[in-house]
Amino acid sequence: MPGMKSFDDIEQTFDDVKNILSPFTDVSKFSSPSVKNMVCSSQIDNPLNLNIMFIEMLSHDLDVMYEPEAFPGLIYKTNDSTYNIFQSGKFLILGCTSKEKAEKCEKEFLTLLKSLSF
């Protein structure tokens, strides 16, 4: 179910959907919902120079893309997740399936930012 803001919302919405559909189908056959992809947002305090950041990340052989004509953010991919990073300092973490994983990804990204010299 897209657009959930908390894990509690998932169960409540699932129950609401079952109640709505129960007159039309056997809801006992429904499987419990699972998280397939979370989109999490975070922010650092200062703006980022994405041009310099892109070059620095490339020099570290990181999987990074920056095409400002097509998308206003830098895209950084890891084995675990994808990051959309914006000049304002806001960044999105995509692809996590748990809160713990998202928090780990955020911490790893912030550590990476500190290690880069831009």
N, C-alpha and C positions, 0 to 999 in steps of 0.2 A: 504494500500500500504506500504509494508515494506521498511525501509531504508530512510525515509524522515528525513531531518535534521532540518527543521523548519515548522511551521504551514503554511507559505506562499507556501512552496513546495507542500503541500497536494493539494491545490486548482489548482495550475498550472499543476501538474501531472494528476489530475483528468480531467482537460480540455483537456490535450494532449491525454489521453486515449479515451475520447469521440470523439475527432476529428479523431483518427485512426479507431475507430470502427463504426463511423457513416455511412459509405457506406454499412455496413453489418447488422446493427441492428438499432432499434429505440432507440436512446440514451436518449430520453425524459423520458423513463421509469427508467433510472438509479437513484438511490437514492444518496444523497450527502454523501461523505465519512465522517467517524467519527473516532476518535482516540480510539482504544481499549486497547493499551498497549504501554507505553513509556519506553525506556531504557535510563536512564540518568546517566552520570558519574560525579564524583566529586573526590576531592583529599584533604587529610589533609597533613600537612607539614612534619610529622615524620612517620617513619616506625612503624608497629604494630607487637607485639608479639601475633600471633593468638592463640597459645596454652593457654597463660594466659588469653587472652581476652575471649576465649571460656569458660574456667572454671568460670571466673567472671560473664559472662552473664548467665551461667547455674545456678549459685548461686542466681541470681535474678529472677529465674523461667521464663526466656525469651526463646522463641522458636528459638533455635539456633542449627546448625549442623556444625560439622567440621570433615571432613574425608580427610586429605591431600593426601592420596593415590589415592583417586578417583577424587578430585577436589581441586585445589590449594588455594581456598578461603573459608572463613567462610560464612555460609548462615544464615541470620537472617530474620525471618518472623514476620510480624505484621498483624493486620487485614486489613491494608490499602495497604501494599506493601511488597516487598521482597528486601533484600539487599545482594549483594555479596561483601564481604570485603576482600581485599588483603593485604599481608604483606607490600607492598610498601606504603600503606596509601591510595591507590586508592579504591573507592567503587562505585558500581553501584546500582541504585535504579530502580527496575522493577515493573511494574504493574500500574503506574499512568496513568491517562487519561487527565490530563491538566498540564500546566506549573505551575499554582498556587499550585496544589496538590504536584507536584514534589518538589517545593521550600519548602513547609511545611514539607514534609518528610525529606528533607535534613537537615533542621533546627532541627527537632526532633531527628534525628540520631546524629548530632553533640552535642546536649544537653545531650543525653544518654552517648556518649563517655566521656564527661567531668565529668559525675556523677560516672562512674565506676572507681574503684581504681586498676589499673593495670599498 
